Amino acid sequence: MKRRDGSVVQAIKSRLNLVDIARRYVELRRAGGRWMAPCPFHQETKPSFSINEEEGFFYCFGCQASGDLFDFYGRINGLDFRETLEQLAEEAGVALDDWKPDPRAQQEQSLRRQCLRMYDVARAHFVGNLAKREGQECRDYMQRRAIAPEIIESFELGWSLREWQSLADTLRRAGFAQGLAVKAGLLATSDSGRAYDRFRGRLIFPIKSLAGQVIAFGGRIIAEDDQAKYINSSDSPIYKKGDHLYGLYQARRAISQHKVAMLTEGYMDVLTLHQFGYNNAVGVLGTALTPEQVKRLSGFCSTVELLFDGDNAGRKAALRSCEMLLVRGMRCKVVLLPQGEDIDSLLHGAGRDAFESIRNEAPDGLDFCMRSLAAQAPRDMLDWTKGFLAQVEQPELLSYYITRLAGGLGLNEAELRDSLAERVKAHAAAPAKKPVARGHASRDREIMTFAVRYPHCLPQLQEAGADLVLGTEWARTLWDKIERHGAEEVVDHLSEREKTFWIRCRTGEVPPLDNEEGELAAVRHMLADMQLKVQSASCMAALRQQMGGVSDPAADIELLRALQETLGRSHE
């Protein structure tokens, strides 16, 4: 996409404030000219996460995470740039026509907006039903299940009436076409083609995006009949099964603060955990844990507590979930519930102390995997181990896991490493970057630090010859970008490495931008010093060449005078 003044990125940044977006995930406090909070990207207790609101950048003094609005939103939500752009553009009300020339783009965006509005109308409809006389049976059910009023309000639980056309009529009165409501997954069609309320006669659990918008629903029957106990929204223009987690919108701040998420399987389990003070609990929405959900969680925390039933199915699900978390370098624990119990029955029946006792005995995820594998045939154990290690991308993690698994499963570590030798060799054989002279790198960093802090001073640096002495490719490239795009637009053209350097120079652990003349004088002095040394070396080389050839007294004297003058200036 084109990143220039008036582009989509600039338009979004002009309408959305990084501080306002970050407040959804962390508790920000003003500290001088910056906003500070505990970092949402690594585990800490002291606030090291800083936002420079004027510059529009964030920087963590602990883990060195840095970036702009797009980097923050994408990283914390586990999104790639395209997904980040689309979501922020929608929130800012910016059209993506110029960036995505596909003629269907505008139509898709319009469809998404209509679906979001429909789901908001449906949410209000279901919540309203709960307060009506017809909602008494659902209120009685929730009372029997001991769901607290504050949980009902926080999660916006609702009731879908037993009537066939209640929601359909509401959507029609709001101006939405029946076909669109079917496409969005709110209505279903009978064999005769007639649309009806898909969730009729069910307790409704709204599923929200991280922006707080309702994008899907889950529904549970409240009476014993032959229907499926739970049904969930099908895939739609705004929702894809396996991408989202139930309760993540409500739990996001607690997870970011404590760097731990509790992951369970059911809607009721999530509600009960929150009711008992476990505000970092989320649910997998009726599917097995997916890579997309793991990616989304990893943007908030580094540790996940897996809460599963203690039966065979629960253990298998826990093993697979551990595998998915561990290969990404996350830590996990496995809390297996007693046979016949779920979170809801355990906490309401035995109480919090009983639950805490089980949590305290929960094994580490890798230990749980090894215990589970110990009961399998040796061949199955080895196949799992090799399959697991093949998914690990970081070489450092690979070595750690090989040692742990070999020791814990009684495997030969050397043979295990040999079986992965080709992969290790391929990593080791990756072409090394050409080394840069240490002096060049240090000098270039000093020049470019000033250029980034005071980009309007580029002409003065050029006068001093700074651009001519840059010896590293990254420094020359960054200089060219600043010169070509200017301070206002250059950030949108920087690579990840360049953007990190830019932010650290302006927002990180650096002095305030209030000593421009002093810093410029220091760079000029450094450049002048370097030029004098170059001149001195040139004079010496010329003198040596002259002495090796035919003697020319006049030229000898001239060279000696030039050398003396150069050396004299270098000692001033």
Residue, then its C-alpha position, 0 to 999 in steps of 0.5 A: m500500500k502507498r504510505r504517504d500524506g493522505s494515505v489510509v494509514q495517516a488517515i487512521k492515525s489522525r482519527l484514532n489515538l494510541v492512548d485511547i486504544a491502549r487504555r482498553y488493555v492496560e491501566l495508563r497513568r500520566a507521568g510527566g509528558r508520557w503515559m505509563a503502565p505495566c507492559p502488556f507484552h511481558q510479565e512485570t509488576k512495575p510500569s515500564f511501558s511508556i506511550n509518547e502521545e505526541e509522537g504516537f509511539f509506545y516503548c517498553f523499557g523492560c522488553q524493548a517492545s516498541g511501535d506505533l498504533f498499528d504495531f500495538y493493536g496488531r501485536i496485542n490482538g495477534l493480528d497481521f498487518r492486513e487484519t490490523l489495517e482492516q479493523l482500525a480502518e473500520e473503527a476510524g471510518v476510513a475507506l480502504d478503496d485505495w489500499k485494496p483495489d479489489p472491486r468487491a472490497q467496498q461491498e465486503q466492508s459494507l456487509r461487515r458494517q451491516c452485520l455488526r449493526m444487526y448483531d447489536v440490534a439482536r443483542a439489545h433484543f435478547v437482553g430486553n427479552l430477559a426483563k420481559r414477562e416471557g423471560q421469567e423462565c430464563r431468569d428462574y433458570m439463571q437463579r437455579r444456576a446461581i448466576a450473579p446479577e453483575i455477571i448477567e450485566s457484565f456479559e450481557l446475557g439474554w433470552s431468545l423467546r420461544e416464538w419462531q419469528s420474534l427476532a426476525d420481526t425485530l430485524r425487519r422493523a430495523g430495516f434489515a433484509q431477511g436474506l442478510a440476517v440468514k447470511a449473518g447466521l442470526l436466522a435459519t431457513s426451513d425446508s420450505g424456505r421460510a426464515y425463523d429464529r435460529f436461537r429460539g428458546r435459549l439462554i444467549f451468550p453474546i460473543k464480542s470482539l476485542a473492540g467490544q462489538v458483538i460478532a456472534f452468539g452462543g445459545r443454551i437450552i434451559a429445559e430438558d428436550d431433544q435439542a442440542k444443548y448448545i448451538n453457536s453462530s456459524d461462520s459469517p462476514i464478521y465471525k470465523k469459528g476458531d479465531h475468537l475466545y469467549g470472554l476475552y473482551q471482559a478478561r483482557r485487562a486481567i490477563s494483560q496485568h497478570k500475564v496468565a490466562m485460564l482457558t476452559e471449554g464452556y460458557m458457564d465455566v467462564l461465567t462461574l470463574h469470573q463470578f468467583g474472582y478469576n477475571n482472567a478466564v476465557g473459553v474456546l467456544g465449542t471447538a478444540l483449541t486452534p492455532e489462531q486462538v493460541k496466537r491471540l492469547s500470546g498477544f496478552c500473556s505468556t502462561v495459560e492454565l488449561l482447565f479440562d475434565g479429568d476423563n480420557a477425552g479431557r486428557k487428550a484435549a489437554l495434551r493437544s492444547c499443551e503441544m500447541l502452546l509449548v511450541r510457541g514458547m508459552r508456558c502452561k499448566v494443566v488443571l484436571l477436574p475430578q471425574g464427574e465435576d466441571i468448573d461450575s459444579l466444583l466452585h458452587g459445590a465444593g468452593r474456592d478452596a477446593f478449586e485452589s487445592i487442585r490448581n496448586e497440584a497442577p503439573d507443568g505442561l511439558d511434565f503433563c505431556m511426558r506423563s501422558l506419553a509414558a503410558q503409550a507404546p514406545r513407537d507412539m511416544l517417539d513419533w509424538t516427540k519428533g512431531f512436537l519438535a518439528q513444530v518448534e521454530q526457535p532453535e534455543l527452545l528446540s535444544y531445551y525441549i530435546t534435553r527435557l524430553a529425552g530425560g523425561l521419557g528415557l530417550n537417547e538425547a544424542e540419537l534424538r539430536d541426530s534425527l534433527a541434525e539436518r534442521v539444525k545444520a540448515h539453521a547453522a548454515a544460514p548465510a552470515k551477515k558481512p561484519v561491519a567495522r566496529g568504529h563505523a557502526s558506532r559512528d553511524r549510530e551516533i550520526m543517525t541517532f541525531a538525524v532521527r532525533y532532529p530530522h529537520c537538521l539534515p541540511q546541517l549534517q550534510e554540510a558537515g559531510a555526515d552523509l558521506v561518511l556513513g559506512t553501514e548499509w542500514a544507516r545509508t538506507l535510513w538517511d535516504k528515507i529521511e531525506r526523501h520522505g521528511a520527518e512527517e511521513v518517513v515513519d510509514h516507510l520504515s522497516e521494523r528494524e528502522k522503526t524500532f531505532w526511530i522510536r528508541c531514539r525519540t521515545g526510549e531511554v534517551p534525554p529529552l529533545d531540548n538540547e539540539e545545539g549541544e548535540l549538533a555541536a558534538v556530532r560536528h566535532m566528531l565529524a571534524d575529528m574524523q576528517l582530520k585523521v583522514q587528511s593526516a593519513s593521506c598526507m603521510a601516505a603521500l609523503r611515504q610515496q614521495m620518499g620512495g621515489v625521486s627526491d623533490p625538495a620543494a614537494d617534500i617541504e610542501l607535504l611536511r607543512a600540510l602534515q604539520e598543519t593537519l596535526g596542529r588542528s587535530h590537537e586544538 
